[in-house]
Amino acid sequence: MVEHAPLAAAVSVPPRRRIGVLGGTFDPVHIGHLRSALEVAEVLALDELRLMPNARPPHRDTPQVSALDRLAMVEQAVRGVPLLTVDARELSRDKPSYTIETLELMRAELAAEDQLFLLVGWDAFCGLPSWHRWDELLKHCHILVLQRPDADVEPPDALRNLLAARSVSDPQALVGPAGQIAFVWQTPLAVSATQIRQLLANGKSVRFLVPDAVLAYIEAHGLYRTPN
């Protein structure tokens, strides 16, 4: 009688994850940020989209309120929205927040085949050549450019060449863990953090421009008000 070796147990392969990242000062977070994030998360069937407050962004003015206040507002904003989460890692740095360094850390935490998507607005995308080690970004992620119909800035030549080589017309057709660029058309919302800060400084209401929980936090802590 011939004995047969036992069949090897089936190896369970974890499903590939799809993670989006939207960074910003979120000073304060508002419905424009949140609507863009949610649209992308749903259209691309992401497992999660992380809102990542910057501590000291190299290309922006110093935020008006503290990192802890901005983090608290983002946490309030996404509460109860399963697709949206908060990643506070950049706030623990005592130096400028460089996106490439954040992506390297995130990629090291993910499985090799997990997809990582970096969301940037059109203006920020056009400024990529001024970012620290910008030409390495696509080694770690796909770039999703949030394009609005009213965008009229022309990309620099360095980006034209990159787009010719790496762009994909359909964002849902991005393959592999990283390396490609796609455009996601967004419904424009005429709201900005600058506008919100100005309204608050003038004692005006910002209701319906920020989530109610964020408004309650701003009012409870007296943020953005002009001192008497």
Secondary structure by P-SEA (a helix, b strand, c coil): cccccccccbbbbccbbbbbbbbcccccccaaaaaaaaaaaaaacccbbbbcccccccccccccccaaaaaaaaaaaacccccbbbbcccccccccccaaaaaaaaaaaccccbbbbbbbcaaaaaacccccccccccccbbbbbbccccccccccaaaaaaaacccccccccccccccbbbbbbbccccccaaaaaaaaaacccccccccaaaaaaaaaaccccccc
